[in-house]
Structures are given as structure tokens and as C-alpha cells.
Amino acid sequence: MKILVTGGTGYIGSHMVVELLNEGHEVIIIDSLVNSKIEVLNKIQEIAKKTPIFYQENLTDHTALEEIFKNHSFDLVIHFAGLKSVSESVEKPLLYYQNNLASTINLLDCMQNHKIKKIIFSSSATVYGGSNESECIETMPTGQNITNPYGKTKCMIEEILKDVCISDPEFSAIALRYFNPIGNHSSGLIGENPNGIPNNLMPYIMKVAAGELETLSIYGNDYNTPDGTCRRDFIHVVDLAKGHLAAIPALEAPGFKTYNLGTGTPTSVLEMVNTFEKISGRPLPHQFAPRRPGDLAEIWANPSKAERELGWQTKLTIEDAIRDTLTFLENTRKIW
Ligand code: UFG
């Protein structure tokens, strides 16, 4: 199939492109490179021995997007592109609404103009908001008590997709709700490498391990959880990408569908640090710090719908993710 991947040089997008190329699909990437580097394309080529077509464009540029759609007849679209920093979205809400919503609307408009009726959207567990349940299932309400504009854009885009499916009975949209992606391809050639001080746990751990940051602050050790630190459902990014592959056949049935992509098992922040130390064989400097505003004590996926309907479940462990992270770190920079 001929597949458009927006955000295909980003962290999750690049892993998706590798899986698609490995499966023999033809891949066209659109990425603005605002949060990724062009060198990723060479790494993808090195891993998959095939090269995707690449356009450096911003999806907010409707004219440029329309031009690309005129040149290719896509079978389906996988939409990763978007700004994703929770804290930045609180500081710059309009940037997030403008960028994430306008991009998606432009993309859907071009899809409509060119009669492309299948899309997989990169959604997030954040759509469940501050619900009272720690284990999330797709039938739970979404959109309540979401504490940041980034999370709200994910929810709004799901609503937009729902409405497009209602307006066109042949349209099919799948929103995959990711829990906490970590790790990278086992080659260590691609991975997550954010600029500046990371917000997310694993990139922060990586910078401490590389000696670029001194100490990891664990936000809160007084939560009502087994060890007092928050618990999350960390999923290996390669398993996550394979979840998208599994979702492609489900696009044959029109309508809007959602699936959780997670392992179903929570791991605490402290357990993650301890496991990182065990596998790397070195101490990871860390300290307890006050809670981070907006954090939930614990949240994990009930992944049974994806297992039942897509025949997908995770295969890789947190240990695998940490080993792959260490390979990536060795390839990209010195470890402490
Ligand atoms: N944490 C630390 N220290 C750090 C960074 C994180 O202790 O330096 C803790 C957080 O407090 C939290 C846990 O590690 O308890 C995970 O934090 P992340 O920022 O890595 O991930 P979140 O669960 O907060 O957010 C993630 C994605 C969001 C998404 C959300 C949905 O980053 O995009 O899951 O649940 F919206």
C-alpha cells in the first residue's frame, strides 16, 4: 500500500516508517522537522534498506499539502504530526490549538478532496482526563478534566474524526490511544532525542545517564501507590508501531473506532529507575522532589479491545526498552 505518514521523522513516526517499509509498503513522509532531524531518514534507510519519499512541509500550509496529494494517490494516512509538550501547551495554548487542529483539518480536507477515506490518528491516554479509574477502557468518557491544551487537542481531534465519519459513511478513522512510549529500535539507530530539558521521564533519565543533566527529580513519593511514586503503563515504541500495523486491516470497516495501546501493567517511576540501574550496572543519580502539578497518581491501559479486535498485544518488556535505550545512548553520546 501507499501510505502517507505525517510526522514520520519524529520519535514514534520514524519507528512506524521502519515497520511499514519492512512490511513492503511504500511510504511518503511529510514532516516540518520542527522537532526532528533530517538525518533520521538515513537511519531509517540503514535499518529498512529502503528509502521513504520525504517532503519537508508544515501541514498548516494547505497549498503545499494539496500539491503533495495531487502527486500521490495514498491508500491511507497515519497522522503523527503535532506539537506534544504538555508544559509548553500550557504556556502557549494558541500555538497548540492553531498548529494541531489546523494541521489535522487541512489534512482531512485534502483527504476529502482526493477521496482518501482511511486514517489512523496518534491519540493519547490523556483523552481519559482525570477520571477516577486508573485502568482505562475505551468505553470510559473522554474529555473531562484534561489539564492542558495539548491533551485537549487530542480529544478535539477525536471529535473531529467522529464527525467526519458521520458525514461520510465510507470514511474510516481509528484513534490509537497511546500510554507511555519508551525505548527505540534495537539497532539503536533511531530513538527519542529531544532538545533542551526533557519533560518526559525516559528522555530525562537518558540525559542523566549521558551526564548532560546531573540528577533525576522523581516528582512525588507520597502518592497512594505501592511505593509512593506515580505508576504508568510504559510501552515499547516498537510494540506501539506494530499496533498501528495491526490496525490497518480494521480500517476496512467504515466509522470511528478507538483502541488503547498499552501493556496493561503499570510500573512505578521508582521501579523504572531501579530497573535502569540494574540493566546499565551503574547508579542513576536521583532525588525525590515535590509532586508535579497535573500528574495523575496512576494510569494504565486495559488493552483487551486491541487484543480481541486487532489481534495485537505487546511482546517487549521494560527491560528490552532499557537495553535498546542504552544501545541508542552508546550510539549517540557517551554514557556517564
Ligand atoms: N517524572 C519524574 N521526573 C521527570 C519526568 C517525569 O518523576 O523528570 C514522572 C512524572 O511525574 C510521572 C511519570 O514520571 O509520574 C511519567 O511522566 P511523563 O512526563 O514521562 O509522562 P506522563 O504520564 O506525564 O505523560 C505521558 C505523555 C503525554 C500524555 C500522557 C497521557 O508524555 O503526552 O502520558 O497519560 F498525554
Residues whose N, C-alpha, C, O or C-beta is under 5 A from the ligand:
A	BS01	UFG	K84 S124 A125 T126 F179 N199 N200 L201 M202 Y204 S217 I218 Y219 C230 R232 V269 R292 D295
